Each structure stands twice: as structure tokens, then as C-alpha cells.
Amino acid sequence: MTDVAETMMRRAVTLARKGVGKTAPNPAVGCVIVKDGAIVGEGWHRKAGTPHAEVHALHQAGARAEGADVYVTLEPCSHFGKTPPCADALIAARVGRVFVGMVDPNPRVCGAGIGKLRAAGISVTAPLLEEQCRLLNEPFIKHVATGLPFVVLKTAMTMDGKIATVGRDSKWVTSEKSRRYVHKLRAKLDVIMVGVGTVVKDDPLLTSRIPGGRDPLRVVVDSRLRIPLNAQLLHVDSPAKTIVATISSDAGRISRLTDLGAEVLSCSGTGDRVDLFSLMTELGKRGVQSILLEGGAELAGEALRKGVVDKCLFFYAPKLIAGEGLGPFAGDGVDKMADALKLQDVTVIKFGEDILIQGYPEKRCLQA
């Protein structure tokens, strides 16, 4: 593949990022149209139900789209949804060639858009920079393939692996720069999930405190309905609602929470705990594609043991507690180092003095 083609696809990826967190249940897509070596049209999908990236780019290109090269991060759709098929729009514009970042995993498309373009005599090259294009839409890809949300586990700790002191003080482990990044992440994902212990101890708002940021749906995993009725997240002024996931059948407690505007979601249990896989299945049925799991140690440990975590974000601050403190994962772990869960595709990013280590855990359970 030529350097020009990769450069233009990278530009399409950059455009697509502008829509991340705004297009669900649709994927984020970017498109670039090139004629005689110059960009004549650009676009990205901005919001579900509005025109797709290709339509915006074609509108900008106008008559110059005829015979042009089109670079799009995801296979053009071939079916009628809330908007007409993008493959049809490209055919009508009589474009010359189409370069596709990745084939659409949605069974309703999955090669049909490419097939329609080729049947119309348009040359199609696919895939191109597939890994970068897949990273744009990890939640969409998992949800459309499995019906389950993509779960991102985030934790902040000291260099000696503590998320709080022995006295359970945790404000603040990491820098303001790292915390600002997390608030931006909250605005991009569908759900922020915590355990009830975090609510009892920290009384968080669980909102995205950035200008124009979208608040995610708040989910509290609370097996025995211990959540305080005066918890801030039950009274916060936000368009996003709060769900309390539980195995408790305490009618009085449920009624009081419902009166406060929360939804109490009855879940299947594993012993005396909410079964996390069952909870993920239910949220997936509701259209939730992505979850930011922020804590605490009990929920993080259970999620890791049950194999529901897709991606880990570990923020390390240049601090040492040098004592007992609290680790990021409570509960039983493995007995042998050979059985340790491995992270794959690990990357390292600096946030001022802090370090973010990202990786994808092996998809297996650590316990039955």
C-alpha cells in the first residue's frame, strides 16, 4: 500500500475520533475524499440518526467526487436505517476507488457494502490500517458480535501498588492531569460502574465534569442494598440516571430508592454477590456498548476473576505508601505465578508525572 493511501486513512481515523462517544449505537467513522492528490471532502459521523461520514464528505466534495479516491475507516453501510445506505451514495457520486479501513462486523453489513460497490464497478481495497480503525470502535465491535458491553477497568495507584492508605485515604493518588483524562473518558463511554463500598466511602458524583461533557449512566453494584439514601449520586442534577444492581428483595429499601429516581435492577446471584456476567448481559440487552469500571477493590477483583474485563487502564503516581495500604484487587488471587493473568498489547503513556499503562487481559476466568 502506498504512503499516500496510509496518510489519507490516518486522516480519516483522526476525523473519526471526533465522533467517539457521540454516535452510539452506531460506530465512529471518518471519511476523506481525494482528487488529483488534494483533499476535496472530509466528514465524520457526528451523532446517531444524522448523516454518516461519507455523506458529509460527499457534500463537501460536490461534483469533484466523481472519479475521486475515497478513504473511509469502516465499510460503507448497505442497508436503510435512520439514513440511506452510504454505499448507494458513493455509487451515485461515481467515485473512482474506495479504500476501507475495516470490514463492518455488523451482520447486517459485513461485506455487503463492499460487494455493492464492486458490483457497480468501483475498485475497493480493504483492509487498510485495520488495527487503528478497530481501536476506534472497540465497544461497537464487541457489542455487535456478542451482545455484551466492552468493559474498561480503570484504577489509580502508587508505585508500590496501593490505591489507598491503611486508613483508606485515597484523595488524590494521581495528578489533576490524569483525573481530567478520566473525566473525558467518562464522557465517551456509556456507563460508569462502581461497587457500593466506593459509594459508602467516597460518596462520588460519578459525572463527567468537563465543559460539554456527557454524563454516563451510573451503575452501582450493591448486592445487599447498602447504598446510603443521602448518597450524592442519588440526588445529582444530571440527565443520566442511576441504576442499583442487587440480589436483595428488600421491598421497603427498593421503594425508597425508586422514590429517589433510581432504578433497582434485580440480578442473578453468585453466592451472596451480584453475578457480574448476568449484569453485563442485561446491560448489553439495553444497548450499553461500553462500561468504565472504576472501583473499588472488591468489584475490580471480582470482575477480573470472572473474566468480564476487556481492557485495563492502570495509572501510577510517583508515590510510595510503604505500608499495608489497600491494593487494587480484593479477594482471592492465583496461587502460582504461572497462573497469573497476562496483559497483552501493553502500551505506556505519560501524564505529567503519572504513568498510564494500558493492556488487554487474557479472556479467561480465574475461578469457577
Disulfide bonds with the S-S distance in Angstrom:
none
